Amino acid sequence: MEQYLYKIEGPILEKNIPIHIAIDALSNFQAIVDKTYLGLKGEKQRLSKKERQYFQLRAQSFERGSLLTYFEIFLATTQLTLPFISSLGPQNIWDYTKSSFDFLKLIYSAAQKGEQPTYAFHDNKDFTVHIGDTHHHYHGPVYQIGENALGNYRNLAHLVEHGISKISAGTTEQEDIRLEQKDQNLFDLPSEIERDPIELKCEIFDFNKFNNKGRLLVAEGQDLPQGEYKFSIYGDQDNVDYIYSMLRPQVTITCLKESRLNPFAGEAVFRLHITGVTG
């Protein structure tokens, strides 16, 4: 079975390994490979406890001076009755994991420069990414795997600071996944708050009175597409009206849109800043 390396380097690890860093690094990496496995199955949910018995990352040793572990992808094919098992195994799972990383790094590097990737999806479910005059081809599952694993890659990139210089994974010959300090904000794109307020009819269904943030559902046929959005209260408003608004099936809000480039879907509103709410 192929053996891989997962390594975190930096001066903070030379004498001791802070447990919170080790837990974050290992759990996010496990989640990334899990999402490859789930993406190949065409699913998004977490692995069940039973399925975890048959699909695991197994660490063989840890070395001092850095957080270095040798691991293998364990797949008990005799126990799993899955349609993809006959054609895919641990090596393929790793190949799709590194392809999804390459895909995310490609489109987010472009977005950091203000370039919006476009996509052409083919009949065989593969797709092509167009960035300017360049074209990059990927197998179909890579898109979903990358989209699902984005948050975990972002978490790992944020670890590359405060004494961590590099996080990498791959074989003994090659680092297939590599995040350095220059990549710390790779998956964080700048946003812009529009100056002109808009009115929306919506349902506020979640609100945290401690940080004055929540989520709401915008009704159809308005200035924003129907759907769920995050929001925050703008300025020093009293949050009592927002707490009571959760008791109403619909309220009207005045808000400012905060948008940023989304490499998967173009510019997108990801947060609303509410300046007022009425029943």
C-alpha positions as CSV (number, residue, x, y, z in Angstrom):
1,M,0.0,0.0,0.0
2,E,1.3,3.5,-0.9
3,Q,2.8,5.5,2.0
4,Y,2.3,9.2,2.1
5,L,3.7,12.0,4.3
6,Y,1.9,14.9,6.0
7,K,4.2,17.5,7.4
8,I,3.9,20.8,9.3
9,E,7.2,22.8,9.6
10,G,8.2,25.9,11.5
11,P,10.2,27.1,14.5
12,I,7.2,26.7,16.9
13,L,7.5,22.9,16.5
14,E,11.2,22.5,17.0
15,K,11.0,21.7,20.8
16,N,7.3,20.8,21.4
17,I,4.2,20.5,19.3
18,P,1.3,22.7,20.5
19,I,-1.7,20.3,20.8
20,H,-4.3,22.8,19.4
21,I,-2.2,23.2,16.2
22,A,-1.7,19.4,15.9
23,I,-5.5,18.8,16.3
24,D,-6.5,21.5,13.8
25,A,-3.9,20.4,11.2
26,L,-4.8,16.7,11.4
27,S,-8.6,17.1,11.6
28,N,-8.7,19.5,8.6
29,F,-6.5,17.2,6.6
30,Q,-8.6,14.2,7.5
31,A,-11.7,16.2,6.4
32,I,-10.1,17.0,3.0
33,V,-9.5,13.4,2.2
34,D,-12.9,12.4,3.5
35,K,-14.5,14.9,1.1
36,T,-12.6,13.3,-1.8
37,Y,-14.0,10.0,-0.8
38,L,-17.5,11.4,-0.4
39,G,-17.2,13.3,-3.7
40,L,-16.4,10.2,-5.6
41,K,-19.5,8.6,-4.1
42,G,-21.5,11.7,-5.1
43,E,-22.4,12.6,-1.5
44,K,-21.8,15.6,0.7
45,Q,-22.6,14.4,4.2
46,R,-20.1,13.2,6.8
47,L,-19.0,9.6,7.0
48,S,-21.1,7.4,9.2
49,K,-19.4,5.6,12.2
50,K,-19.9,2.3,10.4
51,E,-18.3,3.6,7.2
52,R,-15.4,5.0,9.1
53,Q,-14.4,1.5,10.0
54,Y,-13.8,0.8,6.3
55,F,-12.2,4.1,5.2
56,Q,-9.5,5.7,7.3
57,L,-6.2,7.5,7.2
58,R,-3.8,5.5,9.3
59,A,-0.8,7.2,10.8
60,Q,2.3,4.9,11.1
61,S,4.6,7.2,13.0
62,F,5.3,10.8,14.2
63,E,8.7,12.4,14.1
64,R,10.0,15.3,16.3
65,G,11.3,18.6,15.1
66,S,8.1,19.1,13.1
67,L,4.7,17.5,12.9
68,L,5.6,14.8,10.5
69,T,3.5,11.7,10.0
70,Y,3.7,8.8,7.6
71,F,0.2,7.6,6.7
72,E,-1.7,5.3,4.4
73,I,-5.2,5.4,3.0
74,F,-7.0,2.4,4.2
75,L,-9.9,1.2,2.2
76,A,-11.5,-2.1,3.1
77,T,-13.0,-2.9,-0.3
78,T,-14.3,-6.3,0.8
79,Q,-16.5,-4.6,3.3
80,L,-17.8,-1.8,1.1
81,T,-20.5,-2.4,-1.5
82,L,-20.0,0.9,-3.4
83,P,-20.3,1.4,-7.1
84,F,-16.9,3.1,-7.5
85,I,-14.9,0.5,-5.6
86,S,-14.3,-1.7,-8.6
87,S,-12.4,1.0,-10.4
88,L,-11.0,3.2,-7.6
89,G,-8.8,2.6,-4.7
90,P,-6.5,4.5,-2.3
91,Q,-4.2,5.7,-5.1
92,N,-7.1,7.2,-7.0
93,I,-8.5,8.8,-3.9
94,W,-5.2,10.5,-3.4
95,D,-5.0,11.5,-7.1
96,Y,-8.3,13.2,-6.8
97,T,-7.3,14.9,-3.5
98,K,-4.2,16.5,-5.1
99,S,-6.2,17.4,-8.3
100,S,-8.8,19.2,-6.2
101,F,-6.0,21.1,-4.5
102,D,-4.5,22.1,-7.8
103,F,-8.0,23.2,-9.0
104,L,-8.6,25.4,-6.0
105,K,-5.2,26.9,-6.1
106,L,-5.6,27.7,-9.8
107,I,-9.0,29.4,-9.5
108,Y,-8.3,31.3,-6.3
109,S,-4.9,32.5,-7.6
110,A,-6.8,33.9,-10.6
111,A,-9.4,35.5,-8.4
112,Q,-6.8,37.2,-6.3
113,K,-5.7,38.9,-9.5
114,G,-9.3,39.9,-10.3
115,E,-9.7,37.3,-13.0
116,Q,-13.0,35.3,-13.0
117,P,-12.6,31.7,-14.1
118,T,-15.3,30.3,-16.5
119,Y,-16.2,26.7,-17.0
120,A,-17.2,24.4,-19.8
121,F,-18.8,21.1,-18.7
122,H,-18.6,18.2,-21.1
123,D,-20.8,15.2,-21.8
124,N,-18.5,12.8,-20.0
125,K,-18.9,15.1,-16.9
126,D,-15.3,16.3,-17.1
127,F,-14.8,20.1,-17.3
128,T,-12.5,22.7,-18.5
129,V,-11.5,25.9,-16.6
130,H,-10.9,28.9,-18.8
131,I,-8.7,31.7,-17.3
132,G,-7.9,34.3,-19.9
133,D,-6.3,32.4,-22.8
134,T,-5.3,29.4,-20.7
135,H,-7.4,26.2,-20.4
136,H,-7.1,23.5,-17.7
137,H,-8.9,20.1,-17.9
138,Y,-10.2,18.2,-14.9
139,H,-12.2,15.1,-14.2
140,G,-15.8,15.7,-13.1
141,P,-15.7,14.9,-9.4
142,V,-12.8,17.5,-8.9
143,Y,-15.3,20.4,-9.0
144,Q,-17.5,19.1,-6.2
145,I,-14.6,17.8,-4.1
146,G,-12.8,21.2,-4.4
147,E,-16.0,23.1,-3.5
148,N,-16.7,20.9,-0.5
149,A,-13.1,20.9,0.8
150,L,-12.5,24.7,0.4
151,G,-13.2,25.5,4.0
152,N,-10.7,23.0,5.3
153,Y,-8.0,24.2,2.9
154,R,-8.8,27.7,4.1
155,N,-8.3,26.6,7.7
156,L,-5.0,25.0,6.9
157,A,-3.8,28.1,5.1
158,H,-4.7,30.2,8.2
159,L,-2.4,27.9,10.3
160,V,0.6,29.0,8.3
161,E,1.5,31.8,10.6
162,H,2.8,32.4,14.1
163,G,5.7,30.0,13.8
164,I,4.4,27.7,11.1
165,S,6.2,28.1,7.8
166,K,4.8,25.3,5.6
167,I,2.2,22.5,5.5
168,S,2.6,19.8,2.9
169,A,1.4,16.4,1.9
170,G,2.5,13.9,-0.7
171,T,4.9,11.0,-1.4
172,T,8.5,10.8,-0.3
173,E,9.5,12.1,-3.8
174,Q,7.0,14.9,-4.3
175,E,4.9,17.4,-2.3
176,D,1.5,17.2,-4.0
177,I,-0.1,19.6,-1.6
178,R,1.9,22.6,-0.3
179,L,0.8,25.7,1.6
180,E,3.4,28.3,2.6
181,Q,3.2,31.7,4.3
182,K,2.6,33.4,1.0
183,D,-0.5,31.3,0.7
184,Q,-2.0,32.3,4.1
185,N,-4.7,34.4,2.6
186,L,-5.0,32.5,-0.8
187,F,-8.6,31.4,-0.1
188,D,-9.7,34.7,1.4
189,L,-10.9,37.2,-1.3
190,P,-11.4,40.9,-0.6
191,S,-15.0,42.2,-0.4
192,E,-16.7,45.5,-1.1
193,I,-19.8,47.0,0.6
194,E,-22.0,48.9,-1.8
195,R,-23.0,52.4,-0.8
196,D,-26.6,52.4,-2.1
197,P,-29.1,50.7,0.3
198,I,-31.9,48.3,-0.9
199,E,-35.1,47.1,0.7
200,L,-35.9,43.5,1.0
201,K,-38.8,41.4,2.4
202,C,-37.4,38.4,4.3
203,E,-37.7,36.1,7.2
204,I,-35.0,36.4,10.0
205,F,-34.7,32.8,11.3
206,D,-31.4,33.0,13.2
207,F,-29.9,35.8,15.3
208,N,-27.1,35.9,17.8
209,K,-27.6,38.7,20.3
210,F,-24.0,38.6,21.5
211,N,-22.4,39.4,18.1
212,N,-25.4,40.9,16.4
213,K,-25.1,38.5,13.4
214,G,-27.6,36.0,12.0
215,R,-29.2,34.5,8.9
216,L,-32.2,35.4,6.9
217,L,-34.3,34.1,4.0
218,V,-35.0,36.5,1.1
219,A,-38.3,36.0,-0.6
220,E,-38.4,35.6,-4.4
221,G,-39.0,38.4,-6.9
222,Q,-36.7,41.0,-5.3
223,D,-33.3,42.8,-5.9
224,L,-31.5,39.7,-4.6
225,P,-32.1,36.1,-5.7
226,Q,-34.3,34.1,-3.4
227,G,-32.3,32.3,-0.8
228,E,-30.4,32.3,2.5
229,Y,-28.0,35.1,3.4
230,K,-25.8,36.0,6.4
231,F,-26.3,39.4,7.9
232,S,-25.0,41.7,10.6
233,I,-26.5,44.8,12.2
234,Y,-24.9,48.0,10.9
235,G,-23.7,50.5,13.5
236,D,-24.8,50.7,17.1
237,Q,-28.5,49.8,16.7
238,D,-30.4,48.3,19.6
239,N,-30.8,44.6,18.8
240,V,-34.2,44.2,20.5
241,D,-36.1,44.7,17.2
242,Y,-34.1,42.0,15.6
243,I,-34.8,39.6,18.4
244,Y,-38.5,40.2,18.1
245,S,-38.4,40.0,14.3
246,M,-37.7,36.3,14.6
247,L,-41.3,35.9,15.8
248,R,-42.7,37.4,12.6
249,P,-43.1,35.4,9.4
250,Q,-41.8,38.3,7.3
251,V,-40.2,41.7,7.9
252,T,-38.8,44.4,5.7
253,I,-35.1,45.3,6.0
254,T,-33.0,48.1,4.6
255,C,-29.5,47.0,4.0
256,L,-26.2,47.4,2.3
257,K,-24.8,44.5,0.2
258,E,-21.3,43.1,0.8
259,S,-20.1,41.3,-2.3
260,R,-16.9,39.5,-3.3
261,L,-15.7,37.6,-6.3
262,N,-16.6,33.9,-6.1
263,P,-14.4,31.8,-8.4
264,F,-17.2,29.2,-8.6
265,A,-20.0,31.5,-9.6
266,G,-18.8,35.0,-10.3
267,E,-19.5,38.0,-8.0
268,A,-21.8,37.0,-5.1
269,V,-23.4,38.7,-2.1
270,F,-22.2,36.9,1.0
271,R,-23.4,39.2,3.7
272,L,-26.0,41.9,4.3
273,H,-25.4,44.9,6.6
274,I,-28.9,45.8,8.0
275,T,-29.5,49.5,8.7
276,G,-33.1,49.1,9.8
277,V,-35.9,46.6,10.2
278,T,-39.7,47.0,10.2
279,G,-42.6,44.6,10.7
